[in-house]
Amino acid sequence: MKPTLFILAAGMGSRYGGLKQMDGLGPNGEAILDYSVYDALRAGFGKIVFVIRKDFEEDFRRVVLSKYAGKVDCELCFQSVDKVPAGCSYNPERSKPWGTNHAVLMGKELIHEPFAVINADDFYGKESYQVLADFLRSVEGKKGQYCMVGYRVANTLSENGSVSRGVCQTDENGLLTDVVERTKIEKKNGVIVFTEGDVDTELAPNTPVSMNMWGFTPEYFDYSEEAFRAFLAEKGQELKSEFYIPTLVNQLIIKGEATCKVLDTPSKWFGVTYAEDRPQVVMKINQLIQEGVYPEKLF
């Protein structure tokens, strides 16, 4: 069975004005997620599932799904603040959904095979999908063997300001032991550093960081539901607390219920962190086309 690519796209409506003007960065108006779908298909993924907001389903089907018709099986699921397990309660004044792992939980009824999770608006690169697909094929029928694509921090920086990254620590087998969020990483005087207070600490260029590109087997949904119930019992009355993927993965590692292999990739991540990043993203995509990595027209 081929693995599934699960794309977290529930935040796209607000960013793209209801998708009517989804940001075209490729030469024929391709958005970043179009390159993600293209890379996933050639790496051997068999199905694409998007989690979106219900209120822009019509736009999403017209603007996004229509271009993949006949090329890959696509399905939709929907994230909203009221999608909570039976018997759970929350603050009725809350309007914001519950975070990335809540979004993942929305796919439980649609995904029954090993699957990858990515952000819709991050450019991950061809090689990353290949190492991810290879891993997911290797764990079919197994449980508790997860993975995360670890980007070399030097390949994830912005030229227009500092970035936040989850800096990964691994054991001798390349298994994740900890992720520490560093909120101010940048290059200073040719050296990559993260800043805390007034102190700069150097990071080696190959230090692995998380860009929210994960691989799971299907029982992860059961763990997610159990953990989400506990989250709501503790934080359900709060208006802004969120249920994140790394938090649950870390809990499962500590309990010994799962391992998470950190997969190295030579790919360069990019995205529009700052408005000034956009022209550089367009340039990088055009350069990849000129190098023959992508055709000029994807679909």
C-alpha positions in Angstrom: 0.0 0.0 0.0 1.3 3.5 -0.9 1.7 6.1 1.9 -0.6 9.1 2.1 0.4 12.7 2.2 -1.7 14.7 4.7 -1.5 18.5 4.1 -2.4 20.9 6.8 -4.2 23.7 5.0 -6.8 24.9 7.4 -5.2 28.3 7.8 -5.1 29.1 4.1 -8.4 30.8 3.9 -7.4 33.8 6.0 -4.0 34.1 4.3 -5.3 33.9 0.7 -8.6 35.8 1.0 -10.7 32.6 0.7 -8.3 31.1 -1.9 -9.5 33.4 -4.7 -6.0 34.8 -5.0 -3.8 31.9 -3.9 -0.3 33.1 -4.1 1.1 32.0 -7.5 4.9 31.6 -7.2 5.6 29.4 -10.2 5.7 30.5 -13.8 2.1 29.3 -14.4 0.7 30.5 -11.1 1.7 27.4 -9.2 1.5 27.7 -5.4 3.9 26.0 -3.0 1.5 23.2 -2.3 1.4 22.3 -6.0 5.1 21.5 -5.8 4.5 19.5 -2.7 1.9 17.4 -4.4 4.2 16.9 -7.5 7.1 15.9 -5.3 5.0 13.5 -3.3 3.6 11.7 -6.4 7.0 11.1 -7.9 8.3 9.8 -4.5 5.5 7.2 -4.5 2.7 8.6 -2.4 -0.7 7.3 -3.4 -3.2 9.7 -2.0 -3.4 13.3 -0.8 -5.6 14.4 2.1 -6.1 18.0 2.9 -7.5 19.4 6.1 -9.1 22.7 5.5 -11.9 25.0 7.0 -15.4 24.0 5.9 -16.2 27.6 4.9 -13.8 27.6 1.9 -14.5 24.1 0.6 -16.1 25.4 -2.6 -13.2 27.7 -3.4 -10.7 24.9 -2.5 -12.3 22.4 -4.8 -12.3 24.9 -7.6 -8.9 26.5 -7.2 -6.8 23.6 -5.9 -8.4 20.1 -6.3 -9.6 20.7 -9.9 -6.0 20.7 -11.2 -5.2 17.3 -9.7 -8.3 15.6 -11.2 -7.3 12.3 -12.9 -3.8 12.5 -11.5 -4.1 11.5 -7.9 -6.9 10.5 -5.4 -7.6 13.6 -3.2 -9.8 13.8 -0.1 -10.9 16.6 2.2 -11.5 16.7 6.0 -12.4 19.8 8.0 -10.9 21.4 11.1 -13.1 23.6 13.4 -13.1 24.4 17.0 -16.2 22.3 17.7 -14.6 19.0 16.5 -13.8 17.5 19.9 -14.3 13.9 21.1 -17.7 13.0 22.6 -18.1 14.0 26.2 -15.4 16.7 26.1 -16.2 20.4 26.8 -14.5 23.7 26.0 -14.9 27.4 26.5 -17.8 28.4 24.2 -16.1 31.8 23.6 -13.2 30.1 21.9 -13.1 30.6 18.1 -9.7 29.4 17.1 -9.1 25.7 16.3 -6.8 23.7 18.6 -3.5 23.5 16.8 -1.5 21.2 14.5 -2.2 17.9 16.2 -5.9 18.7 16.3 -5.7 19.2 12.6 -4.0 15.8 12.2 -6.8 14.2 14.3 -9.3 15.3 11.7 -7.9 12.7 9.2 -8.7 9.7 11.4 -11.6 8.4 9.3 -9.8 8.8 6.0 -6.3 7.5 6.6 -5.6 3.9 7.4 -2.0 3.5 6.1 1.4 5.1 7.0 1.2 8.8 6.3 3.2 12.0 6.2 2.2 15.4 7.6 3.3 18.7 6.1 2.3 22.4 6.1 0.6 23.6 3.0 2.8 26.7 2.6 6.3 25.3 3.1 8.5 24.3 0.2 10.2 21.1 1.4 12.1 19.8 -1.7 12.2 16.7 -3.8 14.7 14.7 -1.7 12.7 15.2 1.5 9.6 13.5 0.0 11.8 10.6 -1.2 13.4 9.8 2.2 10.0 10.2 3.9 8.2 7.8 1.4 11.0 5.3 1.7 10.7 5.3 5.5 6.9 5.0 5.5 7.0 2.1 3.1 9.4 0.4 5.5 7.0 0.6 8.5 3.8 -0.6 6.9 2.1 -2.9 9.3 4.2 -1.8 12.3 3.4 0.5 15.2 5.1 3.2 17.0 7.9 3.8 14.5 7.6 7.4 13.4 9.9 9.8 11.7 10.6 13.5 11.2 12.6 15.0 8.3 15.4 16.9 10.0 16.5 19.9 7.9 20.1 21.2 8.2 19.6 24.6 9.9 21.7 26.3 7.3 19.2 25.3 4.7 16.2 26.9 6.5 17.3 30.5 7.2 15.7 33.7 5.8 17.9 36.5 4.4 15.4 39.0 5.8 15.4 38.4 9.5 15.6 35.8 12.3 13.5 32.6 12.3 12.1 30.2 14.9 13.1 26.6 14.6 12.7 23.4 16.7 16.3 22.3 17.2 16.5 18.5 17.4 18.7 16.3 19.6 19.2 12.7 18.7 20.8 9.6 20.2 23.5 7.4 18.6 20.8 5.7 16.4 19.5 8.9 15.0 16.3 8.7 17.1 14.8 11.9 18.4 15.3 12.6 22.1 14.3 16.2 22.3 13.1 19.3 20.4 14.0 22.7 21.8 12.2 25.7 20.3 14.7 28.5 19.5 12.9 31.6 18.6 15.7 33.8 17.2 18.1 32.0 14.8 20.1 33.9 12.2 23.4 34.3 10.6 25.8 36.8 12.2 29.2 37.5 10.8 29.1 34.3 8.8 28.1 32.1 11.8 24.7 30.7 12.6 23.5 31.6 16.1 20.4 31.5 18.3 19.9 34.4 20.7 18.5 34.2 24.2 18.5 37.4 26.1 21.8 39.0 25.1 23.7 35.8 24.6 24.4 34.3 21.2 25.1 30.6 21.0 26.5 29.1 17.8 24.7 26.3 15.9 26.6 24.0 13.5 25.3 24.4 9.9 24.2 20.7 9.9 22.2 20.9 13.1 18.9 19.2 12.4 15.7 21.3 12.9 12.1 20.5 12.6 10.0 22.1 9.8 6.8 20.2 10.6 7.4 17.3 8.2 6.5 14.1 10.0 5.8 10.5 9.2 3.4 8.3 11.3 1.6 5.0 11.3 -2.2 4.9 11.7 -2.4 4.2 15.4 -1.0 7.7 15.9 -4.7 8.9 15.5 -5.6 6.8 18.6 -2.8 8.3 20.6 -3.9 11.8 19.4 -7.5 11.3 20.5 -6.5 10.1 23.9 -4.0 13.0 24.4 -6.5 15.5 23.1 -9.0 14.4 25.7 -6.4 15.0 28.4 -5.5 18.4 26.8 -9.1 19.5 26.9 -9.6 18.4 30.5 -6.6 20.6 31.4 -6.8 23.5 29.0 -10.2 23.3 27.4 -11.4 26.5 29.0 -8.5 28.5 27.7 -8.9 30.6 24.6 -5.5 30.2 23.0 -3.8 27.0 24.2 -2.9 24.7 21.3 -2.4 21.0 20.9 0.9 20.6 18.9 2.4 17.6 17.1 5.9 17.8 18.8 4.3 17.9 22.2 2.6 14.5 21.7 5.5 13.0 19.9 7.7 13.9 22.8 5.2 12.4 25.3 5.1 9.1 23.4 8.9 9.0 23.3 9.2 9.6 27.0 6.6 6.9 27.7 8.5 4.4 25.5 5.4 4.0 23.3 7.1 5.3 20.1 10.4 6.2 18.5 11.0 9.0 16.0 13.7 8.6 13.5 15.3 11.9 12.3 15.8 11.6 8.6 18.5 13.8 7.1 17.8 15.7 3.9 20.0 17.8 1.6 16.9 19.8 0.5 16.7 23.5 1.1 13.5 24.5 2.8 12.0 27.8 1.9 8.8 29.8 2.4 7.5 33.3 2.8 8.3 34.1 6.4 8.6 37.8 5.6 7.0 39.7 2.7 10.5 40.4 1.4 11.0 36.6 1.0 8.6 36.3 -1.8 10.8 37.5 -4.7 13.5 35.1 -3.6 11.1 32.2 -3.5 10.0 33.0 -7.0 13.7 33.1 -8.1 14.5 29.8 -6.3 11.6 28.0 -8.0 12.7 29.4 -11.4 16.2 28.2 -10.7 15.0 24.7 -9.9 13.0 24.7 -13.2 16.1 25.7 -15.1 18.1 22.9 -13.5 15.5 20.4 -14.6 14.2 19.5 -11.1 10.7 20.6 -12.1 8.9 21.1 -15.5 7.8 24.6 -16.3 4.1 23.5 -16.0 3.4 21.1 -13.2 -0.2 20.0 -13.9 
